[in-house]
Amino acid sequence: MSYVLTFIANPDKQQITDEQIIAYLPHARPVCLSEGEAYDVNIDEVVNLHDLQAGLAHADVILQSRNKRKKKLLIADMDSTIVTGETLDDLAEFAGLKEQVAEITTRAMNGEIPFREALRERVLMLKGLSESFLEEAMAMVQLTPGAKELVATMKANGAYCALVSGGFTFFTSRVAKNVGFDFNAGNNMEIVDGVLSGQVIDPIVTKDSKLAYLQSLCQERGLSVDEAVAVGDGANDLPMLLEAGLGVAYHAKPSVVAKARHNIQKADLRSLLFAQGYKAEDFRC
């Protein structure tokens, strides 16, 4: 089977060059995807990915089959993936509870406590908060660099893009519209007389739900899971990351990094396009 290695760096911090790659792979013929930022190397022999990553520590390295490399479905987490922060943590700031809520969020995303229970606990802490703060929290949301390029480029090449989050539909619907996703799903919190009741409305989007969305979206569109790319940062993303043809843990929690097949730690979301073989000149935004 033929494979491709993709080397991706953050050029604002330290560039990757074809000379650096050849120093570790003497027979390589790097193909430039973006000067100083991303290169492909086709290989037919076994390589020690751990040693290669250690030698080129300033770059992310993706190893995959060359078959069906350009994906037809994107399924993405929202918090700390498509957006830079955690929307529920931002909302908790208006209740003066951001640090306490953020601590629970971190533990849940690292797989230390069950996601469902952690979500209910955090929302209960926000009981009595005015729903007007949802709009204020939304105003704080910032997109992750490369998010719009990722979605626009994949859609321009015929892919379907879905945003599936353990966060709330108040945020997913707005982020999805801003970025250009075709579909979004998330959780719903109960609001009574203009204030948060502290309750989450069932069903809750869990790690199993995210996997089910990946499988059902592929089935609906006549695709195999090998034709999907999934991206996320938390333990509740792992099942879909491991199932997708290209599952990428993005600046992920340690427990997720340890289990994921592909990790992006240095670069931004444009890296998912480079991993599919797109050149920077082909990007849309």
C-alpha positions in Angstrom: 0.0 0.0 0.0 1.2 3.5 -0.8 1.3 6.2 1.9 1.8 9.9 2.2 3.4 11.8 5.0 2.3 15.4 5.4 4.5 17.8 7.4 2.8 20.9 8.7 4.3 23.7 10.7 3.3 27.1 12.1 5.4 29.5 9.9 4.8 32.3 12.4 6.8 30.3 14.9 9.2 28.1 12.9 9.1 27.1 9.3 9.5 23.6 7.9 11.7 23.2 4.8 12.2 20.5 2.3 15.9 20.4 3.3 14.8 19.5 6.9 12.6 16.7 5.7 15.3 15.3 3.4 17.8 15.3 6.3 15.5 12.7 8.0 14.3 11.0 4.8 17.2 11.0 2.4 15.2 9.6 -0.5 12.2 11.9 -0.1 11.0 14.2 -2.8 8.9 16.7 -0.9 6.0 18.3 -2.7 5.3 21.8 -1.5 1.8 22.6 -0.4 2.7 25.9 1.1 6.2 27.3 1.2 7.7 26.9 4.7 4.4 25.6 6.0 3.4 22.3 4.5 4.9 19.5 2.4 3.8 16.1 1.2 6.1 13.1 0.9 5.0 9.9 -0.9 6.4 6.8 0.7 6.2 3.0 0.0 8.4 1.8 2.9 7.9 1.7 6.6 9.0 4.7 8.6 9.4 5.3 12.3 6.8 8.0 12.9 7.8 8.5 16.5 11.5 9.2 15.6 10.5 11.4 12.7 8.2 13.5 14.9 10.9 13.8 17.5 13.4 14.9 14.9 11.1 17.5 13.4 9.4 18.6 16.7 8.4 22.0 15.4 6.0 20.3 12.8 3.0 18.1 12.9 3.3 14.9 10.9 0.3 13.0 9.4 0.8 9.6 8.0 -2.1 8.1 6.0 -3.0 6.1 2.9 -3.0 7.9 -0.4 -6.4 6.3 -1.2 -9.5 8.5 -0.9 -7.4 11.3 0.6 -9.8 14.2 -0.2 -12.7 13.7 2.0 -16.4 14.2 1.2 -17.7 14.8 4.7 -16.4 17.0 7.5 -17.7 16.5 11.0 -16.3 19.0 13.6 -16.5 19.7 17.3 -17.2 23.3 18.1 -15.7 24.4 21.5 -11.8 24.6 21.4 -11.9 23.4 17.9 -13.9 25.6 15.5 -14.0 28.3 18.1 -11.1 29.1 20.3 -12.8 28.9 23.7 -15.5 27.0 25.6 -18.8 28.7 25.2 -20.3 27.3 28.4 -17.3 28.5 30.4 -17.8 32.0 28.8 -21.4 32.0 29.8 -20.4 31.0 33.3 -18.3 34.2 33.5 -21.6 36.2 33.8 -22.5 34.2 36.9 -19.0 34.8 38.4 -18.4 31.0 38.1 -16.0 30.7 35.1 -13.1 29.2 37.0 -15.3 26.6 38.7 -17.1 25.7 35.5 -13.9 25.6 33.5 -12.3 23.2 35.9 -15.1 20.7 35.4 -15.0 21.3 31.6 -11.3 20.4 31.5 -11.7 17.3 33.5 -14.6 16.1 31.3 -12.7 16.9 28.1 -9.8 14.9 29.4 -12.0 11.9 30.1 -11.6 12.1 33.9 -15.4 12.4 34.6 -18.4 11.4 32.5 -19.4 14.0 30.0 -23.2 13.8 30.6 -22.9 14.2 34.4 -20.4 17.1 34.0 -22.7 18.9 31.6 -25.6 18.7 34.0 -23.5 19.8 36.9 -22.2 22.9 35.0 -25.6 23.9 33.7 -27.1 23.6 37.2 -24.5 26.0 38.5 -26.0 28.6 36.0 -29.6 28.3 37.4 -31.2 31.8 37.5 -28.9 33.4 35.0 -30.8 35.7 32.5 -31.0 34.3 29.0 -29.8 37.8 27.8 -26.3 36.7 28.8 -26.4 34.1 26.0 -26.1 36.9 23.4 -23.3 38.5 25.5 -21.4 35.2 25.6 -21.9 34.7 21.9 -20.3 38.1 21.3 -17.2 36.8 23.1 -16.8 33.8 20.7 -13.8 33.9 18.4 -13.3 31.6 15.4 -10.2 29.4 15.3 -7.8 30.5 12.6 -8.4 28.4 9.5 -12.0 27.5 10.3 -13.6 29.4 7.5 -11.0 28.2 5.0 -11.5 24.6 6.0 -15.2 24.7 5.5 -15.3 26.8 2.4 -12.6 24.8 0.6 -14.2 21.5 1.4 -17.6 22.7 0.3 -16.2 24.1 -2.9 -14.9 20.6 -3.6 -18.3 18.9 -3.0 -18.0 18.0 0.7 -20.8 18.2 3.3 -19.8 19.9 6.5 -21.4 19.2 9.9 -20.8 20.9 13.2 -21.7 18.5 16.1 -21.1 19.7 19.6 -21.6 18.8 23.3 -22.3 22.5 23.7 -25.6 24.3 23.1 -27.6 24.9 19.9 -27.8 28.6 20.8 -24.1 28.7 19.9 -23.8 26.0 17.3 -26.5 27.5 15.1 -24.8 30.9 15.1 -21.3 29.5 14.6 -22.5 27.2 11.9 -24.1 30.1 10.0 -21.0 32.3 10.4 -18.6 29.6 9.2 -20.8 28.1 6.5 -21.6 24.6 7.9 -24.4 22.7 6.2 -25.7 21.1 9.4 -25.3 21.6 13.2 -26.4 19.8 16.3 -25.9 20.4 20.0 -27.7 20.3 23.3 -30.6 22.5 24.6 -30.9 24.1 28.0 -34.3 24.9 29.5 -35.2 28.5 29.8 -38.3 29.5 31.9 -39.6 33.1 32.0 -36.3 34.4 30.5 -33.9 32.7 32.9 -32.0 29.5 32.8 -33.7 26.8 34.9 -30.4 24.9 35.4 -31.7 21.9 33.5 -30.5 20.3 30.2 -33.2 19.0 27.9 -32.8 15.4 26.8 -31.4 13.9 24.6 -27.8 15.0 25.3 -25.2 14.9 22.7 -22.5 12.5 24.0 -19.5 10.7 22.5 -21.9 8.0 21.3 -24.1 10.7 19.7 -21.1 12.2 17.8 -20.2 8.7 16.5 -23.8 8.1 15.4 -23.9 11.4 13.6 -20.8 10.5 11.7 -22.2 7.1 10.7 -25.7 8.4 9.8 -24.4 11.4 7.8 -22.1 9.0 5.8 -25.0 6.7 5.2 -27.3 9.4 4.1 -24.8 10.7 1.6 -23.8 7.2 0.3 -20.3 7.5 1.8 -18.0 5.2 3.7 -16.5 6.5 6.9 -13.2 6.4 5.2 -14.4 9.3 3.1 -14.9 11.5 6.3 -12.6 13.8 8.2 -13.4 14.3 11.9 -11.8 16.9 14.2 -12.1 17.6 17.9 -10.2 18.1 21.1 -12.0 16.2 23.9 -12.6 12.7 25.2 -16.2 12.9 23.9 -14.8 13.3 20.4 -12.6 10.2 20.4 -15.0 7.6 19.0 -15.7 9.7 15.9 -12.0 10.5 15.6 -11.1 6.8 15.6 -13.9 5.9 13.2 -13.4 8.5 10.5 -11.0 7.9 7.7 -9.0 10.9 8.8 -9.6 11.6 12.5 -7.6 14.5 13.8 -7.2 15.5 17.5 -6.8 19.2 17.4 -4.7 20.8 20.1 -6.3 18.2 22.2 -6.4 17.1 25.8 -3.5 14.7 26.9 -5.8 11.6 27.1 -7.0 12.3 23.6 -3.6 12.9 22.1 -2.5 9.5 23.6 -5.2 7.6 21.8 -5.8 9.5 18.5 -4.1 8.3 15.3 -3.5 11.8 14.1 -2.7 14.9 16.1 -2.3 18.6 15.2 -0.5 20.5 18.0 1.5 23.2 16.1 -0.6 24.4 13.2 -4.2 25.8 12.8 -7.3 24.3 11.1 -5.8 24.8 7.6 -3.7 21.8 8.5 -6.8 19.6 7.8 -6.7 20.8 4.2 -3.0 20.2 3.8 -3.6 16.7 5.2 -6.0 16.1 2.4 -3.5 17.2 -0.2 -4.9 20.7 -0.9 -2.3 23.4 -1.7 -2.6 26.8 -0.1 -3.4 28.3 -3.5 -6.5 26.2 -3.7 -8.0 27.4 -0.4 -11.3 29.3 -0.3 -12.5 31.6 2.4 
